[in-house]
Amino acid sequence: MEALGPVAWQPEPIRTERLVLRDPEPQDRAAFIELHSSPEVHTYLGGPRPRDELEREMPEVPERWPGSFVVDLGGEMIGHVLLRRATGHRRPAAAGKLDLGYLFLPRAWGHGYAAEACAAALGWLTAALPGEPVVLTTQTANTPSMRLATKLGFTEAERFEAWDAEQWLGIRSPATPSR
């Protein structure tokens, strides 16, 4: 995956009613390790990474790159939203489009934070790159992720088998710019 292209990065933090989407900071390191080592978070993502490996490899300040937002609730990281160019995607419908990804700590599930954060990131993207389509891939067995994709305006482009499971690829067509 490559950066977002012509978008100026680093945007000002994006504020919603309850959340702030911002760049990673040193205090986020522990939450990143928890997020990537959590068996619950990685149920549909091929399994977690070993915590000791993450402890060794994670820099003191988690990497910053265009399209990467820490989701902050009350000064604490609860999740991560990514918008990256799908350059190596195996599905023709996704190739070259921006890919939305998100991970949230289990304690943040069920409160609408993922919908709020993803909608804010997509809103920012629409302003920064008008007319840009976005794709999202999830396992069909991941019912909450399927509901979120629909809520965010993604429609099914195709289903396919990968990693021994049925995958769903959705696309969110760009909104028609107002004149």
C-alpha positions as CSV (number, residue, x, y, z in Angstrom):
1,M,0.0,0.0,0.0
2,E,1.2,3.5,-0.8
3,A,0.3,6.9,0.6
4,L,-2.7,8.9,-0.3
5,G,-1.0,10.7,-3.2
6,P,-1.5,14.5,-3.6
7,V,-3.2,14.9,-0.2
8,A,-1.3,17.3,2.2
9,W,-0.5,15.4,5.3
10,Q,-0.7,15.9,8.4
11,P,-4.2,17.2,8.7
12,E,-5.4,19.0,11.8
13,P,-7.0,16.5,14.2
14,I,-10.5,15.6,13.2
15,R,-13.0,16.1,16.0
16,T,-16.4,14.4,16.2
17,E,-18.9,14.6,19.0
18,R,-17.0,12.1,21.1
19,L,-13.7,11.3,19.4
20,V,-10.5,12.9,18.0
21,L,-8.7,11.4,15.0
22,R,-5.1,12.3,15.2
23,D,-1.5,11.2,14.6
24,P,0.1,8.6,16.8
25,E,1.9,9.8,19.9
26,P,4.4,8.1,22.3
27,Q,1.6,7.3,24.9
28,D,-0.2,5.2,22.2
29,R,2.5,2.6,22.0
30,A,0.9,0.3,24.6
31,A,-2.5,0.5,23.0
32,F,-1.0,-0.3,19.6
33,I,0.6,-3.4,21.1
34,E,-2.6,-4.4,22.8
35,L,-4.5,-3.9,19.5
36,H,-2.2,-6.0,17.4
37,S,-1.8,-8.8,20.0
38,S,-5.5,-9.1,20.8
39,P,-7.0,-12.5,19.8
40,E,-10.5,-10.9,19.8
41,V,-9.5,-8.0,17.5
42,H,-7.8,-10.5,15.1
43,T,-10.5,-13.1,15.0
44,Y,-11.2,-12.4,11.3
45,L,-7.7,-11.1,10.5
46,G,-5.6,-14.3,10.6
47,G,-4.8,-14.2,14.3
48,P,-2.8,-11.8,16.6
49,R,0.9,-11.1,16.6
50,P,2.9,-12.3,19.6
51,R,3.0,-9.6,22.3
52,D,6.8,-10.1,22.9
53,E,7.5,-9.6,19.2
54,L,5.5,-6.4,19.2
55,E,7.2,-5.2,22.3
56,R,10.6,-5.6,20.6
57,E,9.6,-4.2,17.2
58,M,7.2,-1.3,18.0
59,P,9.0,2.0,18.0
60,E,8.7,4.3,21.0
61,V,6.5,6.6,18.8
62,P,4.3,4.4,16.6
63,E,4.9,5.2,12.9
64,R,3.1,8.1,11.3
65,W,2.1,7.8,7.7
66,P,-0.5,9.5,5.5
67,G,-4.0,8.0,6.0
68,S,-3.3,6.7,9.5
69,F,-5.5,8.0,12.3
70,V,-5.4,7.1,16.0
71,V,-8.9,7.2,17.4
72,D,-8.8,9.0,20.7
73,L,-11.5,9.0,23.4
74,G,-10.9,11.2,26.3
75,G,-7.1,11.3,25.7
76,E,-6.8,7.5,25.3
77,M,-6.3,5.5,22.1
78,I,-9.2,3.1,21.5
79,G,-8.6,2.3,17.9
80,H,-6.9,2.9,14.6
81,V,-8.4,3.9,11.2
82,L,-6.4,3.6,8.0
83,L,-6.9,4.9,4.5
84,R,-4.3,3.4,2.1
85,R,-4.0,3.0,-1.6
86,A,-4.8,-0.6,-2.6
87,T,-1.8,-1.0,-5.0
88,G,-1.2,-4.8,-4.4
89,H,-4.8,-5.9,-4.0
90,R,-5.6,-9.2,-5.7
91,R,-9.2,-8.1,-6.6
92,P,-9.5,-6.0,-9.8
93,A,-12.4,-4.1,-8.3
94,A,-10.1,-2.8,-5.6
95,A,-6.9,-2.2,-7.5
96,G,-5.7,1.4,-7.2
97,K,-8.6,2.6,-5.0
98,L,-8.3,3.7,-1.4
99,D,-8.9,1.0,1.1
100,L,-10.5,1.7,4.5
101,G,-9.3,-0.4,7.4
102,Y,-10.1,-0.1,11.1
103,L,-9.2,-1.8,14.4
104,F,-10.7,-1.1,17.8
105,L,-9.9,-2.4,21.2
106,P,-12.6,-4.8,22.5
107,R,-13.5,-2.4,25.4
108,A,-14.6,0.1,22.7
109,W,-16.9,-2.3,20.8
110,G,-20.6,-1.7,20.8
111,H,-20.6,2.0,21.4
112,G,-20.7,3.3,17.8
113,Y,-17.1,4.5,17.9
114,A,-16.0,2.7,14.8
115,A,-19.0,4.1,12.8
116,E,-18.3,7.6,14.1
117,A,-14.5,7.5,13.5
118,C,-14.8,5.9,10.0
119,A,-17.5,8.4,8.9
120,A,-15.2,11.2,10.1
121,A,-12.2,9.8,8.2
122,L,-14.3,9.3,5.1
123,G,-15.7,12.9,5.4
124,W,-12.2,14.2,5.6
125,L,-11.2,12.1,2.6
126,T,-14.2,13.4,0.6
127,A,-13.1,17.0,1.2
128,A,-9.4,16.2,0.5
129,L,-9.9,14.0,-2.6
130,P,-13.4,14.7,-4.0
131,G,-14.7,11.9,-6.2
132,E,-12.3,9.3,-4.8
133,P,-13.9,5.8,-4.5
134,V,-13.1,3.7,-1.4
135,V,-13.1,0.0,-0.9
136,L,-13.4,-2.1,2.2
137,T,-12.8,-5.9,2.6
138,T,-14.1,-8.0,5.5
139,Q,-15.0,-11.6,6.2
140,T,-18.7,-12.3,5.7
141,A,-18.6,-14.0,9.1
142,N,-17.7,-10.7,10.7
143,T,-21.3,-9.6,11.1
144,P,-20.5,-6.3,13.0
145,S,-18.0,-5.3,10.2
146,M,-20.6,-6.1,7.5
147,R,-23.2,-3.9,9.3
148,L,-20.7,-1.1,9.6
149,A,-19.8,-1.3,5.9
150,T,-23.5,-0.9,5.0
151,K,-24.0,1.9,7.4
152,L,-21.0,3.8,5.9
153,G,-22.5,3.4,2.4
154,F,-20.4,0.5,1.0
155,T,-22.2,-1.8,-1.5
156,E,-21.1,-5.2,-2.4
157,A,-18.7,-5.4,-5.4
158,E,-17.9,-9.1,-5.0
159,R,-17.3,-12.0,-2.7
160,F,-14.3,-14.3,-2.9
161,E,-12.4,-17.0,-0.9
162,A,-9.2,-16.1,0.8
163,W,-7.4,-17.3,4.0
164,D,-9.9,-20.2,4.2
165,A,-12.9,-17.9,4.5
166,E,-15.4,-16.0,2.4
167,Q,-14.5,-12.4,2.0
168,W,-16.7,-9.4,1.1
169,L,-15.4,-6.5,-1.0
170,G,-17.5,-3.4,-0.8
171,I,-17.1,-0.1,-2.7
172,R,-18.2,3.3,-1.6
173,S,-18.7,5.4,-4.7
174,P,-17.8,9.0,-4.6
175,A,-20.5,11.4,-3.9
176,T,-21.4,13.7,-6.8
177,P,-19.9,17.1,-6.0
178,S,-22.4,19.8,-5.6
179,R,-22.3,22.6,-8.1
